[in-house]
């Protein structure tokens, strides 16, 4: 998957990382393999962050939720019994 815009940058890689990239790149260029790995890593990080955010959002805090929930229930009962 070629990108329309590419920027040449210089980064330092550990020798072991570069050896692993070279070993696993197959017929594609080293740059293409590094891009594949970086995209996969960034996607993995994004998913992890979304999972963490969802966990925080859906974590129930009963002591914080109880008062507003009771107030809503009480107001609903009053509203329903008025009719």
N, CA, C and O atoms as a MOPAC input file, in Angstrom:
PM7 MOZYME 1SCF
protein

 N      0.84700 1    -1.17300 1     0.00000 1
 C      0.00000 1     0.00000 1     0.00000 1
 C      0.89000 1     1.23200 1     0.00000 1
 O      1.45000 1     1.58400 1     1.03800 1
 N      1.02700 1     1.87900 1    -1.11500 1
 C      1.88500 1     3.04100 1    -1.24900 1
 C      1.16100 1     4.28800 1    -0.76700 1
 O     -0.04000 1     4.45100 1    -0.97900 1
 N      1.89600 1     5.14200 1    -0.13200 1
 C      1.34400 1     6.39200 1     0.36200 1
 C      1.59000 1     7.48800 1    -0.66300 1
 O      2.62600 1     7.48800 1    -1.32800 1
 N      0.66600 1     8.41300 1    -0.80000 1
 C      0.80100 1     9.48700 1    -1.76800 1
 C      1.90500 1    10.45800 1    -1.35900 1
 O      2.60800 1    10.99800 1    -2.21300 1
 N      2.05500 1    10.67900 1    -0.06500 1
 C      3.07400 1    11.61000 1     0.41100 1
 C      4.02300 1    10.88300 1     1.35100 1
 O      3.59800 1    10.23700 1     2.30800 1
 N      5.28500 1    10.99500 1     1.07000 1
 C      6.29600 1    10.38600 1     1.92500 1
 C      7.29300 1    11.44600 1     2.32900 1
 O      7.60600 1    12.35200 1     1.55700 1
 N      7.78400 1    11.32800 1     3.53400 1
 C      8.78900 1    12.23000 1     4.04400 1
 C      9.98000 1    11.41100 1     4.47300 1
 O      9.83100 1    10.39800 1     5.15600 1
 N     11.15000 1    11.83600 1     4.08100 1
 C     12.36100 1    11.13300 1     4.47700 1
 C     12.81700 1    11.67800 1     5.82300 1
 O     13.02800 1    12.88000 1     5.98900 1
 N     12.96400 1    10.77200 1     6.77100 1
 C     13.43300 1    11.12200 1     8.10700 1
 C     14.53900 1    10.14900 1     8.46800 1
 O     14.63800 1     9.06700 1     7.89100 1
 N     15.35400 1    10.53100 1     9.40800 1
 C     16.42300 1     9.65900 1     9.86200 1
 C     16.15700 1     9.27600 1    11.31300 1
 O     15.94700 1    10.13900 1    12.16500 1
 N     16.16800 1     7.99100 1    11.57900 1
 C     15.98000 1     7.47000 1    12.92200 1
 C     17.07900 1     6.47200 1    13.21400 1
 O     17.63600 1     5.86100 1    12.30200 1
 N     17.38200 1     6.31300 1    14.46600 1
 C     18.36500 1     5.30900 1    14.87300 1
 C     17.62300 1     4.07800 1    15.36300 1
 O     16.68300 1     4.17600 1    16.15200 1
 N     18.05800 1     2.91700 1    14.88500 1
 C     17.46900 1     1.66000 1    15.31200 1
 C     18.53300 1     0.82700 1    16.01600 1
 O     19.70600 1     0.84800 1    15.64400 1
 N     18.11200 1     0.10700 1    17.01800 1
 C     19.02800 1    -0.81100 1    17.67200 1
 C     19.42500 1    -1.88700 1    16.66700 1
 O     18.64800 1    -2.24800 1    15.78300 1
 N     20.61900 1    -2.38000 1    16.81200 1
 C     21.15300 1    -3.36200 1    15.87700 1
 C     20.24900 1    -4.60100 1    15.80200 1
 O     19.99500 1    -5.11800 1    14.71500 1
 N     19.76600 1    -5.07200 1    16.95000 1
 C     18.91100 1    -6.26200 1    16.97200 1
 C     17.57800 1    -6.00600 1    16.26400 1
 O     17.04500 1    -6.89100 1    15.59500 1
 N     17.05100 1    -4.80800 1    16.41300 1
 C     15.79200 1    -4.46200 1    15.75100 1
 C     16.00300 1    -4.44900 1    14.24000 1
 O     15.20100 1    -5.01000 1    13.49300 1
 N     17.05900 1    -3.82200 1    13.80100 1
 C     17.34100 1    -3.75700 1    12.37500 1
 C     17.56700 1    -5.16000 1    11.79500 1
 O     17.10300 1    -5.45500 1    10.69300 1
 N     18.26700 1    -6.01200 1    12.52100 1
 C     18.48600 1    -7.38900 1    12.06100 1
 C     17.15700 1    -8.13000 1    11.93000 1
 O     16.96000 1    -8.88200 1    10.97500 1
 N     16.25000 1    -7.92600 1    12.87400 1
 C     14.93800 1    -8.58700 1    12.82600 1
 C     14.10700 1    -8.06300 1    11.66300 1
 O     13.41600 1    -8.83400 1    10.99700 1
 N     14.16800 1    -6.75900 1    11.41200 1
 C     13.46100 1    -6.17600 1    10.26900 1
 C     13.99000 1    -6.78700 1     8.97600 1
 O     13.21300 1    -7.20100 1     8.11500 1
 N     15.29600 1    -6.84100 1     8.84600 1
 C     15.90400 1    -7.41000 1     7.63800 1
 C     15.52300 1    -8.88200 1     7.47100 1
 O     15.26000 1    -9.34100 1     6.35900 1
 N     15.49600 1    -9.61000 1     8.58000 1
 C     15.17600 1   -11.03900 1     8.52900 1
 C     13.73100 1   -11.28600 1     8.11600 1
 O     13.43600 1   -12.27200 1     7.44100 1
 N     12.83600 1   -10.39900 1     8.51500 1
 C     11.39800 1   -10.64000 1     8.29600 1
 C     10.80100 1    -9.84600 1     7.14300 1
 O      9.60000 1    -9.95700 1     6.89700 1
 N     11.58200 1    -9.05700 1     6.43400 1
 C     11.00200 1    -8.16500 1     5.42800 1
 C     10.54400 1    -8.85600 1     4.15100 1
 O      9.68900 1    -8.32400 1     3.44300 1
 N     11.08000 1   -10.00500 1     3.84400 1
 C     10.67800 1   -10.68400 1     2.61500 1
 C     11.06100 1    -9.87900 1     1.39200 1
 O     12.14300 1    -9.29200 1     1.35800 1
 N     10.18700 1    -9.83500 1     0.36900 1
 C     10.53300 1    -9.13700 1    -0.87500 1
 C     10.37000 1    -7.61600 1    -0.81400 1
 O     10.79000 1    -6.92300 1    -1.74000 1
 N      9.77100 1    -7.08200 1     0.25200 1
 C      9.56000 1    -5.62700 1     0.32900 1
 C     10.82400 1    -4.93200 1     0.81100 1
 O     11.72800 1    -5.57200 1     1.34800 1
 N     10.88100 1    -3.63700 1     0.61900 1
 C     12.04500 1    -2.86400 1     1.06100 1
 C     12.06000 1    -2.75300 1     2.58000 1
 O     11.05100 1    -2.97200 1     3.25000 1
 N     13.21500 1    -2.41200 1     3.09500 1
 C     13.34500 1    -2.22500 1     4.54500 1
 C     12.42800 1    -1.10400 1     5.01400 1
 O     11.79300 1    -1.22400 1     6.06100 1
 N     12.35300 1    -0.02100 1     4.25500 1
 C     11.47000 1     1.10100 1     4.61900 1
 C     10.00800 1     0.65900 1     4.66900 1
 O      9.27100 1     1.02400 1     5.58500 1
 N      9.59800 1    -0.12700 1     3.67900 1
 C      8.21500 1    -0.60400 1     3.65200 1
 C      7.93500 1    -1.49200 1     4.86400 1
 O      6.86600 1    -1.40500 1     5.46800 1
 N      8.88900 1    -2.33900 1     5.21400 1
 C      8.70000 1    -3.22300 1     6.37800 1
 C      8.63400 1    -2.41900 1     7.67100 1
 O      7.79600 1    -2.69400 1     8.53000 1
 N      9.51000 1    -1.43000 1     7.81500 1
 C      9.48000 1    -0.58500 1     9.01400 1
 C      8.14600 1     0.15400 1     9.09500 1
 O      7.57200 1     0.27000 1    10.17800 1
 N      7.64700 1     0.65400 1     7.96400 1
 C      6.34400 1     1.32700 1     7.95200 1
 C      5.22900 1     0.37600 1     8.36700 1
 O      4.34400 1     0.75800 1     9.13300 1
 N      5.26200 1    -0.86100 1     7.86900 1
 C      4.25900 1    -1.85400 1     8.25700 1
 C      4.27900 1    -2.08300 1     9.76200 1
 O      3.23400 1    -2.10000 1    10.41200 1
 N      5.47300 1    -2.25800 1    10.30400 1
 C      5.60500 1    -2.52100 1    11.73300 1
 C      5.16900 1    -1.32300 1    12.57500 1
 O      4.50900 1    -1.48800 1    13.60200 1
 N      5.53500 1    -0.12900 1    12.14200 1
 C      5.12300 1     1.06200 1    12.87900 1
 C      3.60600 1     1.23700 1    12.85400 1
 O      3.00000 1     1.55700 1    13.87700 1
 N      2.99500 1     1.03000 1    11.69600 1
 C      1.53500 1     1.14700 1    11.60100 1
 C      0.84500 1     0.11800 1    12.49100 1
 O     -0.13700 1     0.43100 1    13.16500 1
 N      1.36100 1    -1.10900 1    12.49200 1
 C      0.78400 1    -2.15500 1    13.34300 1
 C      0.94400 1    -1.79600 1    14.81200 1
 O      0.02100 1    -1.99100 1    15.60300 1
 N      2.10100 1    -1.27500 1    15.18200 1
 C      2.33200 1    -0.86500 1    16.56500 1
 C      1.44300 1     0.28400 1    16.98400 1
 O      0.89900 1     0.28300 1    18.08900 1
 N      1.29000 1     1.26700 1    16.10900 1
 C      0.42500 1     2.40500 1    16.41500 1
 C     -1.04000 1     1.97500 1    16.54000 1
 O     -1.76100 1     2.45900 1    17.41200 1
 N     -1.47200 1     1.06700 1    15.66700 1
 C     -2.84800 1     0.55600 1    15.75300 1
 C     -3.05700 1    -0.21300 1    17.04600 1
 O     -4.09300 1    -0.07700 1    17.69700 1
 N     -2.07700 1    -1.01700 1    17.41400 1
 C     -2.15600 1    -1.76900 1    18.66800 1
 C     -2.24400 1    -0.81700 1    19.85700 1
 O     -3.03500 1    -1.03700 1    20.77400 1
 N     -1.45000 1     0.21700 1    19.84400 1
 C     -1.46900 1     1.20700 1    20.91700 1
 C     -2.81300 1     1.93700 1    20.96700 1
 O     -3.35100 1     2.18400 1    22.04600 1
 N     -3.34800 1     2.27700 1    19.80000 1
 C     -4.65000 1     2.96100 1    19.73900 1
 C     -5.74700 1     2.08900 1    20.32800 1
 O     -6.58100 1     2.56200 1    21.10000 1
 N     -5.74300 1     0.80500 1    19.95800 1
 C     -6.75500 1    -0.11600 1    20.49100 1
 C     -6.62100 1    -0.29200 1    21.99800 1
 O     -7.62100 1    -0.35400 1    22.71400 1
 N     -5.37500 1    -0.37200 1    22.47800 1
 C     -5.15500 1    -0.49600 1    23.91100 1
 C     -5.69100 1     0.72700 1    24.63400 1
 O     -6.34100 1     0.60300 1    25.67200 1
 N     -5.42100 1     1.91400 1    24.08600 1
 C     -5.91000 1     3.14500 1    24.69900 1
 C     -7.43200 1     3.20900 1    24.68900 1
 O     -8.03700 1     3.64600 1    25.66700 1
 N     -8.05800 1     2.78000 1    23.59800 1
 C     -9.52900 1     2.75300 1    23.54600 1
 C    -10.09500 1     1.77900 1    24.56400 1
 O    -11.10500 1     2.06300 1    25.20700 1
 N     -9.44800 1     0.63300 1    24.71200 1
 C     -9.89400 1    -0.35900 1    25.69400 1
 C     -9.77800 1     0.21100 1    27.11200 1
 O    -10.67700 1     0.03100 1    27.93300 1
 N     -8.68100 1     0.89100 1    27.38900 1
 C     -8.48900 1     1.50600 1    28.70500 1
 C     -9.54200 1     2.57300 1    28.95600 1
 O    -10.10800 1     2.64800 1    30.04700 1
 N     -9.80500 1     3.40000 1    27.94500 1
 C    -10.80700 1     4.45200 1    28.08000 1
 C    -12.19900 1     3.85900 1    28.30400 1
 O    -12.95800 1     4.35000 1    29.14000 1
 N    -12.53100 1     2.80500 1    27.55700 1
 C    -13.83300 1     2.15200 1    27.72900 1
 C    -13.95100 1     1.53100 1    29.11100 1
 O    -15.01000 1     1.59700 1    29.73500 1
 N    -12.88400 1     0.93800 1    29.58400 1
 C    -12.90300 1     0.34000 1    30.92400 1
 C    -13.16600 1     1.40200 1    31.98300 1
 O    -13.96000 1     1.19100 1    32.89900 1
 N    -12.49800 1     2.54300 1    31.85400 1
 C    -12.72100 1     3.62400 1    32.82200 1
 C    -14.15400 1     4.14700 1    32.72600 1
 O    -14.78300 1     4.42600 1    33.74700 1
 N    -14.67000 1     4.27900 1    31.50700 1
 C    -16.01500 1     4.80500 1    31.30800 1
 C    -17.07100 1     3.88500 1    31.90600 1
 O    -18.01500 1     4.35000 1    32.54500 1
 N    -16.91200 1     2.57900 1    31.69900 1
 C    -17.93500 1     1.64200 1    32.12400 1
 C    -17.72900 1     1.09300 1    33.53300 1
 O    -18.55000 1     0.31800 1    34.02300 1
 N    -16.63900 1     1.49100 1    34.18300 1
 C    -16.42600 1     1.05600 1    35.55600 1
 C    -17.46100 1     1.73800 1    36.42800 1
 O    -17.57000 1     2.96400 1    36.44300 1
 N    -18.20700 1     0.94500 1    37.14200 1
 C    -19.26400 1     1.48800 1    37.98900 1
 C    -18.68700 1     1.93900 1    39.31800 1
 O    -17.87800 1     1.24600 1    39.93500 1
 N    -19.11400 1     3.09700 1    39.73600 1
 C    -18.74600 1     3.60200 1    41.05300 1
 C    -20.04500 1     3.77600 1    41.83000 1
 O    -20.64500 1     4.85000 1    41.81200 1
 N    -20.47400 1     2.72700 1    42.50700 1
 C    -21.78100 1     2.75400 1    43.15800 1
 C    -21.97700 1     3.93600 1    44.09900 1
 O    -23.06500 1     4.51000 1    44.13300 1
 N    -20.96200 1     4.31500 1    44.85800 1
 C    -21.12600 1     5.41600 1    45.80700 1
 C    -21.36500 1     6.74400 1    45.10000 1
 O    -22.04600 1     7.61100 1    45.64800 1
 N    -20.82800 1     6.92700 1    43.90700 1
 C    -21.03500 1     8.16300 1    43.15400 1
 C    -22.34600 1     8.13000 1    42.37200 1
 O    -22.98300 1     9.16800 1    42.19200 1
 N    -22.75200 1     6.96100 1    41.91000 1
 C    -23.94400 1     6.83700 1    41.07200 1
 C    -25.24000 1     6.73900 1    41.87400 1
 O    -26.31300 1     7.01500 1    41.33700 1
 N    -25.16600 1     6.36300 1    43.11600 1
 C    -26.37300 1     6.06500 1    43.89000 1
 C    -27.28600 1     7.28500 1    44.04900 1
 O    -28.48200 1     7.18300 1    43.77500 1
 N    -26.76400 1     8.42300 1    44.47800 1
 C    -27.61600 1     9.60100 1    44.71200 1
 C    -28.31000 1    10.08000 1    43.43700 1
 O    -29.52800 1    10.25200 1    43.44600 1
 N    -27.58800 1    10.29800 1    42.35300 1
 C    -28.28000 1    10.73800 1    41.13400 1
 C    -29.29900 1     9.71000 1    40.62700 1
 O    -30.36000 1    10.07500 1    40.12200 1
 N    -28.96800 1     8.44200 1    40.76500 1
 C    -29.88700 1     7.39300 1    40.31800 1
 C    -31.15700 1     7.41100 1    41.16200 1
 O    -32.26200 1     7.32000 1    40.62800 1
 N    -31.00000 1     7.52800 1    42.46800 1
 C    -32.17600 1     7.58500 1    43.35900 1
 C    -33.02000 1     8.82600 1    43.06900 1
 O    -34.24900 1     8.75600 1    43.06400 1
 N    -32.36200 1     9.95500 1    42.82900 1
 C    -33.10500 1    11.18600 1    42.52600 1
 C    -33.90000 1    11.02600 1    41.23700 1
 O    -35.05100 1    11.45400 1    41.15800 1
 N    -33.29000 1    10.40900 1    40.22600 1
 C    -33.98000 1    10.18300 1    38.96400 1
 C    -35.16300 1     9.23700 1    39.16200 1
 O    -36.24900 1     9.47800 1    38.63400 1
 N    -34.95300 1     8.16800 1    39.91700 1
 C    -36.03900 1     7.21500 1    40.17500 1
 C    -37.17500 1     7.88100 1    40.92300 1
 O    -38.34400 1     7.66200 1    40.60200 1
 N    -36.84700 1     8.68500 1    41.90900 1
 C    -37.88200 1     9.36700 1    42.70200 1
 C    -38.67600 1    10.34000 1    41.82500 1
 O    -39.90300 1    10.39600 1    41.90300 1
 N    -37.96800 1    11.10000 1    40.99400 1
 C    -38.65500 1    12.04000 1    40.11400 1
 C    -39.51500 1    11.29700 1    39.09800 1
 O    -40.59800 1    11.76700 1    38.75100 1
 N    -39.05600 1    10.15600 1    38.62000 1
 C    -39.83700 1     9.36900 1    37.66600 1
 C    -41.10800 1     8.84400 1    38.30500 1
 O    -42.17700 1     8.89300 1    37.69600 1
 N    -41.00100 1     8.34300 1    39.53200 1
 C    -42.17600 1     7.83500 1    40.23800 1
 C    -43.18400 1     8.96300 1    40.45400 1
 O    -44.38200 1     8.77100 1    40.24600 1
 N    -42.70500 1    10.13600 1    40.87000 1
 C    -43.61200 1    11.28200 1    41.08000 1
 C    -44.29400 1    11.67800 1    39.77500 1
 O    -45.48700 1    11.98300 1    39.76600 1
 N    -43.55800 1    11.67500 1    38.69600 1
 C    -44.09600 1    12.04800 1    37.40000 1
 C    -45.16700 1    11.05200 1    36.94100 1
 O    -46.21200 1    11.44600 1    36.42300 1
 N    -44.89800 1     9.77700 1    37.13400 1
 C    -45.82600 1     8.73400 1    36.70800 1
 C    -47.09600 1     8.74900 1    37.55200 1
 O    -48.19100 1     8.55600 1    37.02300 1
 N    -46.96300 1     8.97600 1    38.85900 1
 C    -48.14100 1     8.94200 1    39.75100 1
 C    -48.99700 1    10.18600 1    39.63600 1
 O    -50.13200 1    10.18700 1    40.11400 1
 N    -48.49400 1    11.24600 1    39.01800 1
 C    -49.29700 1    12.46400 1    38.83000 1
 C    -50.44200 1    12.24100 1    37.84000 1
 O    -51.50100 1    12.85800 1    37.95300 1
 N    -50.22200 1    11.37300 1    36.89100 1
 C    -51.23400 1    11.15500 1    35.85700 1
 C    -52.33600 1    10.37900 1    36.40200 1
 O    -53.29500 1    10.08600 1    35.68900 1

